[in-house]
Amino acid sequence: MFVINTIAELTKTVDKVKAQGKTVGLVPTMGALHEGHLSLIKRARKENDVVFVSIFVNPVQFNNQDDLRKYPRTLDRDVEFIGDYADYAFAPSVEEIFPVQPSEKYDFGPVEKVMEGAARPGHFNGVGIIVRRLLEWTRPDKAYFGEKDYQQIAVIRELVLQCNIQSEIVPCPIVREPNGLAMSSRNRRLTPEQFEKAANIHRILEESRKCVDVPQMKAFVEAEIAKIPEFQLDYFEIADDKTLQTVHALADADGVMGFVTVYVGEVRLIDNIRYK
Ligand code: PAF
């Protein structure tokens, strides 16, 4: 695997690969790579001739500077971890990507106004800014994103539509730790005790399936989260899987999912579950 640090080298490499008629897969990441990322990269490997993985902690998608400062950065280990599966890792500096502060403003409509969009003002605008640039520089046939960040995928689908980007957006299932916790780079910030406790998030979501209707599911999840010391619920929403707007009954939409965000100590974790 080759490591590329500049946009000029990235676009030159993409031009060369495309001139050879090869298909390109892109897996955008912020590093601190884990088995969840590896599942995306392995899928990209199967479905494309050449695989690019971007590793960039994007400052403009953090609405909390402390979170940005504490975000794990493990580039050397990441490069080793994915070396057998990816062809190129694009690992630029912040100055390379943002020589000046970006000023683009997107409106992704209703899908960005709820949940993460409401809780983290500016977050999805920052995601849109970086993902658009990565897609335009890499011009992938397919780009792969994990469904833990389900709302992010909805926003990126809106981005590619609005910007006439031709890449196919491929959603990939959540990969879980043996204890059920959704894999996330943020899990590295948990103490071993918090890591075990955090498994309750998935357990509670799974148990909420037994509730007979949406108000009962909501009450159940909120009450169960409140019982766990060190847990603080940010939100639990039950929503249409396409519009991401709240539903009040399972019959209100063809697909219905639950979306939860919980602080475990200071670490903010998100997860989701499909009810139908
Ligand atoms: O999901 C992530 O890791 C990031 O939001 C992404 C898509 C790499 C953009 O920085």
Residues whose N, C-alpha, C, O or C-beta is under 5 A from the ligand:
A	BS01	PAF	P28 T29 M30 F56 N58 V127 I130
